[in-house]
C-alpha cells in the first residue's frame, strides 16, 4: 500500500514537471510584454503614478484569479470528453448532447470559429514571444537594435525546421527550463517588491475598481492590454488529456500563479520607484550583469511557449481533420512510443510563413500586441458559451445556475473582447482576417463533404439488391479479399461497380468497409470493429475511431477474426473510389464555394496515408461526379 502511494506521488510529480514545460509556456512568458503594453497605449496612455500602477496590478491579479483559476481550473477543466480537453473536445461533447439540428449547426459553427481563433492565436504567440525576448538586446546593448529582427527570424526558422525531428528529446528539457524560468520570475519580483512593499496592496480589488472609476475610457482601453496577462489560459484545458486535471491545477495554483503575481508586482514596484523603467520593465528589473543570461533564458522560455502552440496546432488540425472540418493531409509520427507526437508538414510551413511575415510586418512586440488579444478573447467567449451548454445538458445544471455562470464570465470575456475591438485598426485586423478565411475554408469543406455524400448516396445502388443480383447471375470469383472503402455502407461503392464492369470478376471475399470518426476521443478495442455477414461471402465492416485515435486499418482489420472473418493482409486489395468533381449550377452550394471545395478536394492527401494502407495493395478507380 505504501509503495502504491509513493508511486502515485512520483507519477504526480513527473506529470507536474512535464505539464510545467508544455502547458504554461504561453501564459508564463506574458510578463515579458504585458506591463509595458498597458502603459504604452498611445493616445490613452496612463500616467505613471502609484494610484494607476496599483489599479493596473489589481486588474491583472484578479484577471488571473477569475479567468484562469476560477473559470478554467475550477469549471472548464471539469468539462472533459473522456479525459480530453480543448475546443474540439468541447465541441464534440456539446454536439453529441444536442437533439435539434438548428442547435447542432450553431454549436458546430461556434466550435469551428473557436478553432479558427486558436490558429490565429497560434500565429501571433511565437512572433510576439520570441520577438519580446530578443528585444532584451536593446537593454544590454542599444547598438544591437538592428539585429533584433534578423535574430528573431533565425530563431523562428530553426524552431519550425526542427518540428519534423520531433519534440521528444527537447521535451525532456522543457520542464526543468520552465521551472528555472518561473523561479527567476519570482526572485526578480521579490527583489523589487522589497524596495516598494506597498505594491502588495494591489491584491485588494478596490484598487482596480477605483482605477476604472477614475479613468473610465482609458481604463476600458487598458483592458485590451491587461488581457495579455491571461493569454495561454486555454492551454490548461487543451493539454488536459496529456497530463490530467490534477497536475495542471496543482502546478498553476501553487507555483505558476504565485511566480507570475510576484513578477507583475515586482515590475509595478520598479515603475513606481523609477518611471523611466517603463521602456522595458521586465529586463530592467534585473541587475546589469544578469541581463544577458536573462535574455538567453527568456529566449528558451519563448521557444518552449511557441513549441507548445505549434504542437497544439498539429493536434487541433488532426482532430479537425478526423471530425471532417479539414481535408486529409499528410501526418508524420515523430515518436514510436508517444501517439500524440505528430508532425503535419502543411500546417508547419503555413504557420512558419505566417509567423515570420508577422515579425517583418509589425517589427516589434508593441505593434504585435495590438494584433494580440482579439483571437484569445474570442476563443474565451466561445468556450464560455459551449461550456454553459455542456453544464446544462450534460451536468444537468438547472437553467438559473447555468445562466448565472455564463453571465459572470461573459461579462468578463465580453469586456476584454470589446476592448480588443478597438485594436482592429492597429493590427487587430490580422487575427480577424485569418479567422474569417479559415472559417470560410472549414465550413466550405464541411458543407461540401455533406453535399458530395448526398450526391453519391443518391446515385448508389442498394447493397442488398446488388448482392441478390450477384446470386442470381454470379460472375467469376477470383482468389483473395477485396476491401471496398465507402462512407455509405447501405450502397454499392462506385469502385466495386467499376471493378465488376471493367474486370468482369468479383473476389471470393468482399468487404464493404466504412470508417467513422466519432465525437469521443478514443474508441475502446471492443467497440472498434463491427462485422455484419451478408450472403455470398459479402461482409459489412465498420471501424469506429475516436477523434484522437491513430487510424491503422491493416492492423485494426485483424480484429475481424473475432467475428469469424479472417483477412489475410498479403492476399487482400484495397479498392478506393477517386472522384473527379465537376462544378455545375446545381443549387446545393454557391458556385464560388463549389470551386473552392473542389480545389480543397484536389489538394487532399490520399486515403492511403491517412489509414496506413500498404501502397502496393491499393487500387484507385476514378469516376466523374457532377457536383
C-alpha positions in Angstrom: 0.0 0.0 0.0 2.9 2.3 0.9 4.6 1.5 -2.4 1.5 2.3 -4.3 1.1 5.7 -2.5 4.8 6.5 -3.3 4.4 5.6 -6.9 1.3 7.8 -7.2 3.3 10.7 -5.7 6.2 10.1 -8.1 3.8 9.9 -11.0 2.1 13.2 -9.9 5.4 14.9 -9.6 6.6 13.7 -13.0 3.4 14.8 -14.7 3.6 18.2 -12.9 7.1 18.8 -14.2 6.1 17.7 -17.7 3.0 19.9 -17.6 5.1 22.9 -16.4 7.2 22.5 -19.7 4.3 22.2 -22.0 1.2 23.8 -20.6 2.4 27.1 -19.1 4.9 28.4 -21.7 2.5 30.9 -23.2 1.0 32.4 -20.1 4.4 32.1 -18.4 6.1 34.4 -20.9 3.4 37.1 -20.8 5.3 39.2 -18.2 7.8 40.0 -21.0 5.4 42.4 -22.6 2.2 42.9 -20.6 3.1 45.7 -18.2 5.0 47.6 -20.9 2.0 47.5 -23.2 -0.5 48.6 -20.6 1.3 51.9 -20.2 2.0 52.3 -23.9 -1.4 52.7 -25.3 -0.8 55.7 -27.5 -3.5 58.4 -27.1 -4.8 56.7 -24.0 -1.5 56.3 -22.2 -1.8 56.0 -18.4 0.1 58.3 -16.1 2.9 56.6 -14.2 1.9 57.1 -10.6 1.2 54.8 -7.6 -2.6 55.0 -7.9 -2.6 53.9 -11.6 0.0 51.2 -11.1 -1.9 49.7 -8.2 -5.1 49.8 -10.2 -3.5 48.0 -13.2 -1.8 45.4 -11.0 -5.1 44.7 -9.2 -6.8 44.2 -12.6 -4.1 41.8 -13.7 -4.2 39.9 -10.4 -8.0 39.4 -10.5 -7.9 38.5 -14.2 -5.5 35.7 -13.4 -7.8 34.6 -10.5 -11.2 34.9 -12.2 -10.3 33.7 -15.7 -7.6 31.1 -15.1 -8.1 29.9 -11.5 -11.9 30.0 -11.4 -13.2 29.8 -14.9 -10.7 27.3 -16.4 -9.2 25.4 -13.5 -12.4 25.2 -11.3 -15.1 24.8 -14.0 -14.0 24.4 -17.6 -11.4 21.7 -16.9 -14.1 19.5 -15.4 -15.9 19.5 -18.8 -13.7 16.8 -20.2 -14.6 14.5 -23.1 -13.4 11.1 -21.7 -10.5 12.8 -20.2 -9.7 15.1 -23.2 -9.9 18.8 -23.3 -9.7 21.6 -25.9 -12.1 23.4 -28.1 -12.7 20.3 -30.4 -13.3 18.1 -27.4 -15.8 20.6 -26.0 -17.4 21.0 -29.4 -17.9 17.2 -29.7 -19.2 16.9 -26.1 -21.7 19.7 -26.7 -22.7 18.4 -30.1 -23.5 14.8 -29.1 -25.8 16.1 -26.4 -27.9 18.2 -28.8 -31.1 16.9 -30.2 -32.2 19.7 -32.6 -30.5 20.2 -36.0 -30.5 24.0 -35.6 -28.7 23.8 -32.3 -26.2 21.3 -33.7 -25.5 23.7 -36.6 -24.9 26.6 -34.2 -22.6 24.5 -31.9 -20.6 23.3 -34.9 -20.2 26.9 -36.2 -19.1 28.1 -32.8 -16.6 25.3 -32.4 -15.2 25.9 -35.9 -14.9 29.6 -35.1 -13.1 28.8 -31.8 -10.7 26.6 -33.7 -10.1 29.4 -36.2 -9.3 31.8 -33.3 -6.9 29.2 -31.9 -5.0 29.1 -35.2 -4.8 32.9 -35.3 -3.5 32.9 -31.7 -1.0 30.2 -32.8 0.4 32.5 -35.4 0.8 35.5 -33.1 2.2 33.8 -30.0 5.5 32.6 -31.4 6.0 36.0 -33.1 5.4 38.2 -30.1 7.0 35.8 -27.6 10.3 35.3 -29.4 10.5 39.0 -30.5 9.9 40.3 -27.0 12.6 38.1 -25.6 15.2 39.1 -28.3 14.3 42.8 -27.7 16.2 42.5 -24.4 19.3 43.0 -26.5 18.4 46.7 -26.6 18.6 46.9 -22.9 22.0 45.1 -22.8 23.4 47.0 -25.8 21.3 49.6 -27.7 23.6 49.4 -30.7 22.3 45.9 -31.4 18.8 47.2 -32.2 19.2 46.4 -36.0 19.9 42.7 -35.2 16.7 42.1 -33.3 14.5 41.2 -36.3 17.2 39.0 -38.1 17.9 37.1 -34.9 14.2 36.6 -34.2 13.6 35.3 -37.8 16.6 32.9 -37.4 15.3 31.5 -34.0 11.8 31.0 -35.6 13.3 29.3 -38.7 15.3 26.9 -36.5 12.2 26.3 -34.4 9.9 25.3 -37.3 12.7 23.4 -39.1 13.2 21.3 -36.1 9.5 20.2 -35.9 9.9 17.3 -38.2 12.6 15.9 -35.9 10.0 15.5 -33.1 9.9 17.1 -29.7 10.6 14.1 -27.5 14.3 14.8 -26.9 13.8 18.6 -26.5 10.7 18.0 -24.5 12.7 16.3 -21.7 14.4 19.7 -21.1 11.2 21.8 -21.2 10.1 21.1 -17.6 13.4 22.0 -15.9 13.9 25.1 -18.1 10.4 26.4 -17.3 11.0 25.6 -13.6 14.1 27.8 -13.7 12.1 30.4 -15.6 9.3 30.7 -13.0 11.8 30.7 -10.1 13.6 33.6 -11.8 10.3 35.4 -12.4 9.5 35.1 -8.7 13.0 36.1 -7.5 13.1 39.2 -9.7 9.7 40.1 -8.4 10.6 39.7 -4.8 13.9 41.7 -5.2 11.9 44.7 -6.5 8.9 44.3 -4.1 11.3 44.6 -1.1 12.0 48.2 -2.2 8.3 49.1 -2.6 6.3 46.7 -0.5 3.2 48.9 -0.7 2.6 47.4 -4.1 1.2 44.3 -2.4 -1.9 46.3 -1.6 -3.0 45.7 -5.3 -4.3 42.3 -4.2 -7.3 44.3 -2.9 -9.8 44.5 -5.8 -10.9 48.0 -4.7 -7.8 49.4 -6.4 -8.9 48.0 -9.7 -12.4 49.4 -9.3 -11.1 52.8 -8.2 -8.8 52.9 -11.3 -11.7 52.1 -13.6 -13.9 54.7 -11.9 -11.3 57.4 -12.2 -10.4 56.7 -15.8 -13.5 55.0 -17.4 -12.4 55.5 -21.1 -8.6 54.9 -20.6 -9.4 52.0 -18.2 -11.6 50.3 -20.8 -8.9 50.7 -23.4 -6.4 49.3 -20.9 -8.3 46.1 -20.7 -7.0 45.3 -24.2 -3.5 45.1 -22.8 -4.4 43.6 -19.4 -5.8 40.6 -21.2 -2.2 39.8 -22.4 -1.6 38.5 -18.9 -4.0 35.6 -19.4 -3.1 34.6 -23.0 -2.4 30.9 -22.8 -5.1 30.1 -20.3 -6.8 27.9 -22.8 -3.7 25.7 -23.0 -4.5 24.4 -19.5 -7.8 23.0 -20.9 -6.4 22.0 -24.3 -3.5 19.9 -22.8 -5.5 18.3 -20.1 -5.7 15.0 -21.9 -1.9 14.7 -21.8 -1.4 15.4 -18.1 -4.7 15.2 -16.3 -6.6 17.9 -14.4 -4.9 17.4 -11.0 -1.2 18.0 -12.0 -2.2 21.1 -14.1 -4.3 22.6 -11.3 -1.6 21.9 -8.6 1.2 23.5 -10.7 -0.9 26.5 -11.5 -2.2 27.3 -8.0 1.0 26.6 -6.1 3.8 27.5 -8.4 3.0 29.3 -11.7 0.3 31.7 -10.3 2.5 32.9 -7.4 5.5 33.3 -9.6 3.5 35.4 -12.2 1.9 37.6 -9.5 5.3 38.3 -7.8 6.8 39.2 -11.1 4.0 41.6 -12.1 4.0 43.2 -8.7 7.8 43.5 -8.9 7.5 45.3 -12.3 4.9 47.6 -10.7 7.2 48.3 -7.8 10.0 49.2 -10.2 7.8 51.6 -12.2 6.6 53.4 -9.0 10.2 53.9 -7.9 11.6 54.6 -11.4 9.0 55.6 -14.0 11.7 55.6 -16.8 11.9 51.8 -16.5 8.6 51.6 -18.4 10.5 51.3 -21.6 11.2 47.6 -20.7 10.4 46.9 -17.1 10.9 43.2 -17.3 14.6 43.4 -18.2 15.3 46.5 -16.1 14.1 44.5 -13.0 17.4 42.6 -13.3 20.9 43.8 -12.3 23.0 44.7 -15.3 25.2 41.5 -15.0 22.1 39.3 -15.2 20.5 40.9 -18.4 22.4 38.7 -21.0 21.7 35.4 -19.1 18.1 36.6 -18.7 17.8 37.2 -22.4 19.1 33.6 -23.1 16.6 32.2 -20.6 13.8 34.3 -21.9 14.5 33.1 -25.5 14.5 29.5 -24.3 11.2 30.1 -22.5 9.6 31.7 -25.5 10.8 29.0 -27.8 9.1 26.5 -25.4 5.9 28.6 -25.4 6.0 28.7 -29.2 6.6 24.9 -29.4 3.6 24.2 -27.2 1.4 26.4 -29.5 2.8 24.7 -32.7 2.2 21.2 -31.2 -1.3 22.4 -30.2 -1.9 23.5 -33.8 -0.9 20.0 -35.0 -3.2 18.3 -32.5 -6.2 20.5 -33.3 -5.6 20.1 -37.0 -5.6 16.3 -36.8 -8.8 16.4 -34.6 -10.4 18.8 -37.1 -9.3 16.6 -40.0 -10.8 13.5 -38.4 -14.0 15.2 -37.4 -14.4 16.3 -41.1 -13.6 20.0 -40.9 -10.3 19.9 -42.9 -9.2 18.0 -46.0 -6.9 15.0 -45.4 -3.3 15.9 -45.1 0.0 14.2 -44.6 0.6 13.2 -41.0 4.0 12.0 -39.7 4.7 10.4 -36.4 7.9 11.6 -34.7 7.8 9.1 -31.9 7.4 5.3 -31.8 6.1 5.5 -28.2 4.0 8.6 -28.0 0.9 8.8 -30.2 0.5 12.5 -29.6 3.8 13.4 -31.1 2.8 14.2 -34.7 4.1 16.5 -37.4 1.9 17.9 -40.2 4.2 19.5 -42.8 1.5 21.6 -44.5 0.4 23.1 -41.2 4.0 23.6 -40.1 5.1 25.6 -43.1 2.0 27.6 -43.3 2.4 28.6 -39.7 6.1 29.4 -40.3 5.4 31.7 -43.2 2.6 33.4 -41.3 4.7 33.9 -38.1 7.8 35.2 -39.9 5.6 37.5 -42.0 4.1 38.9 -38.8 7.5 39.7 -37.4 8.5 41.5 -40.6 5.2 43.4 -40.9 4.8 44.6 -37.3 8.6 44.8 -36.5 8.3 45.0 -32.7 6.4 43.4 -29.8 4.5 46.6 -29.1 2.9 46.6 -32.6 2.2 42.9 -32.4 0.5 43.4 -29.0 -2.1 45.4 -30.9 -2.9 42.3 -33.0 -2.8 40.0 -30.0 -6.0 39.7 -27.9 -8.8 39.5 -30.4 -8.2 35.8 -31.1 -7.7 34.9 -27.4 -10.7 36.8 -26.1 -12.9 35.5 -29.0 -11.9 32.0 -28.0 -12.7 32.7 -24.4 -16.3 33.9 -25.3 -16.9 30.8 -27.4 -15.6 28.5 -24.7 -17.9 30.1 -22.2 -20.9 29.5 -24.4 -20.1 25.9 -25.2 -19.2 25.1 -21.6 -22.5 26.6 -20.4 -24.3 24.3 -22.8 -22.4 21.3 -21.5 -23.1 22.2 -17.9 -26.8 22.5 -18.6 -27.2 19.4 -20.9 -24.5 17.0 -19.6 -24.1 18.0 -15.9 -27.9 18.7 -15.6 -27.4 22.2 -14.1 -30.7 24.0 -13.8 -31.2 27.0 -16.1 -30.7 29.5 -13.3 -27.4 28.1 -12.3 -26.2 27.9 -15.9 -27.2 31.4 -16.8 -25.6 32.7 -13.6 -22.3 31.0 -14.5 -22.4 32.3 -18.1 -23.4 35.8 -17.1 -20.5 36.2 -14.7 -17.9 35.0 -17.2 -19.4 36.5 -20.3 -19.4 39.9 -18.6 -15.6 39.5 -18.1 -14.9 37.9 -21.5 -17.0 40.4 -23.5 -15.4 43.3 -21.6 -12.0 42.1 -22.7 -13.2 41.3 -26.3 -14.8 44.7 -26.6 -11.6 46.5 -25.5 -9.7 44.5 -28.1 -12.1 45.5 -30.9 -10.5 49.0 -30.5 -7.2 47.5 -31.7 -8.6 46.5 -35.1 -7.1 49.5 -37.0 -3.7 49.0 -35.3 -3.3 45.3 -36.0 -6.3 43.5 -34.6 -7.5 43.1 -38.2 -4.9 40.4 -38.7 -6.4 37.6 -36.5 -9.9 38.6 -37.7 -8.8 38.2 -41.3 -7.1 34.9 -40.6 -10.2 33.7 -38.6 -12.6 34.7 -41.4 -10.5 32.9 -44.1 -10.1 29.8 -42.0 -13.8 29.8 -41.1 -14.8 30.0 -44.8 -12.4 27.2 -45.7 -13.6 24.9 -42.9 -17.3 25.5 -43.3 -16.9 25.1 -47.1 -15.2 21.8 -46.6 -17.8 20.5 -44.1 -20.7 21.6 -46.3 -19.1 20.4 -49.5 -18.4 16.9 -48.0 -22.1 16.7 -46.9 -23.3 17.7 -50.4 -20.9 15.2 -52.1 -22.0 12.4 -49.8 -25.7 13.2 -50.6 -25.0 13.1 -54.3 -23.1 9.8 -54.1 -25.7 8.3 -51.8 -28.5 9.3 -54.2 -26.6 7.6 -57.1 -25.8 4.4 -55.3 -27.4 1.1 -55.8 -28.9 -0.5 -52.7 -26.4 -3.1 -51.4 -28.9 -6.0 -50.7 -30.4 -5.7 -54.2 -27.0 -5.8 -55.7 -26.0 -8.9 -53.7 -29.2 -10.6 -54.7 -28.4 -10.0 -58.4 -24.9 -11.4 -57.9 -26.5 -14.6 -56.5 -28.9 -14.8 -59.5 -26.2 -14.2 -62.1 -22.9 -15.0 -60.4 -19.8 -13.6 -62.1 -16.5 -15.4 -61.9 -15.0 -15.2 -58.4 -11.2 -14.8 -58.1 -9.0 -15.7 -55.1 -8.3 -13.2 -52.4 -10.1 -10.5 -50.4 -11.3 -7.2 -51.9 -11.9 -4.3 -49.5 -14.0 -1.5 -50.9 -14.0 1.7 -48.8 -17.2 3.7 -48.8 -18.8 6.3 -46.5 -22.2 4.8 -47.3 -22.5 1.2 -46.0 -26.0 0.8 -47.4 -25.0 1.5 -51.0 -22.7 -0.3 -53.5 -19.3 1.5 -53.7 -18.6 3.0 -57.1 -15.2 1.3 -57.1 -17.0 -2.1 -56.8 -19.2 -1.4 -59.8 -16.3 -0.1 -61.9 -14.2 -3.2 -61.0 -17.1 -5.5 -61.9 -17.8 -3.6 -65.1 -14.2 -3.5 -66.4 -12.6 -6.6 -65.0 -15.8 -8.8 -65.1 -14.9 -10.5 -61.8 -15.5 -10.4 -58.1 -13.2 -11.6 -55.4 -14.1 -14.6 -53.3 -14.4 -12.4 -50.2 -15.8 -8.9 -50.4 -15.6 -6.4 -47.6 -17.7 -3.3 -47.7 -15.7 -1.1 -45.3 -16.9 2.1 -43.7 -14.7 4.2 -41.4 -16.4 6.5 -39.0 -14.8 9.2 -36.7 -16.9 9.5 -33.5 -17.4 12.5 -31.2 -15.3 11.0 -28.4 -11.5 11.0 -28.2 -10.7 7.3 -28.2 -12.5 4.0 -29.1 -12.3 1.0 -26.9 -10.9 -2.1 -28.6 -14.2 -4.0 -28.1 -16.1 -1.2 -29.9 -13.6 -0.5 -32.7 -14.7 -3.0 -35.3 -18.2 -4.4 -36.1 -18.9 -7.1 -38.7 -22.2 -7.9 -40.4 -22.2 -11.1 -42.6 -24.1 -10.8 -45.9 -24.9 -13.6 -48.4 -22.4 -14.9 -50.9 -19.3 -14.0 -48.9 -20.0 -10.3 -48.7 -19.4 -8.5 -45.3 -20.1 -5.1 -44.0 -17.3 -3.9 -41.7 -17.5 -0.7 -39.7 -14.5 0.7 -38.0 -15.2 3.5 -35.4 -12.3 5.7 -34.4 -12.3 8.4 -31.8 -11.2 11.9 -33.0 -7.8 11.5 -31.3 -7.2 7.9 -32.4 -4.5 6.9 -34.8 -6.1 5.1 -37.7 -4.3 1.9 -38.9 -6.7 -0.1 -41.0 -4.5 -3.1 -41.8 -3.8 -3.6 -38.1 -7.3 -2.9 -36.9 -9.0 -5.1 -39.5 -7.3 -8.1 -37.9 -9.9 -7.7 -35.2 -12.4 -9.1 -37.7 -11.1 -12.5 -36.9 -13.0 -12.4 -33.6 -16.2 -12.3 -35.8 -15.1 -15.2 -37.9 -13.8 -13.1 -40.8 -10.1 -13.8 -41.4 -8.4 -11.2 -43.6 -5.0 -12.2 -45.0 -3.1 -8.9 -45.4 -0.9 -10.5 -48.1 -3.9 -11.6 -50.2 -6.1 -8.5 -49.8 -6.5 -5.5 -52.0 -8.0 -2.1 -51.1 -10.2 -0.6 -53.7 -10.8 3.2 -53.4 -13.1 5.4 -55.4 -11.3 8.5 -56.7 -14.0 11.1 -57.7 -13.2 13.9 -60.2 -15.6 16.7 -59.3 -17.1 19.0 -62.0 -18.9 22.1 -60.7 -22.4 22.6 -62.0 -25.1 25.3 -61.5 -26.9 23.0 -59.0 -28.2 25.0 -56.0 -26.8 22.7 -53.3 -23.9 25.2 -52.8 -22.9 28.7 -54.0 -20.9 28.3 -57.2 -17.8 30.0 -55.8 -17.8 27.7 -52.8 -18.1 24.7 -55.1 -15.0 25.8 -56.9 -13.3 26.4 -53.5 -14.4 22.9 -52.3 -13.1 21.3 -55.5 -9.7 23.0 -55.0 -9.6 21.7 -51.4 -10.7 18.3 -52.6 -7.9 18.0 -55.1 -5.4 19.1 -52.5 -6.4 16.4 -50.0 -3.9 13.7 -49.1 -4.6 10.2 -50.4 -6.6 7.8 -48.2 -3.5 5.5 -48.3 -1.6 7.8 -46.0 -4.4 8.6 -43.6 -5.3 5.0 -42.9 -1.8 3.5 -43.3 -2.7 1.3 -46.2 0.1 -0.6 -47.9 0.6 1.3 -51.2 1.3 -1.8 -53.2 -2.1 -3.2 -52.3 -4.2 -0.2 -53.1 -6.2 0.2 -56.4 -7.8 3.5 -57.2 -10.8 3.6 -59.6 -11.8 7.0 -60.8 -15.2 8.4 -61.8 -16.6 11.9 -62.7 -19.2 13.4 -60.4 -21.3 16.4 -61.4 -21.2 18.5 -58.2 
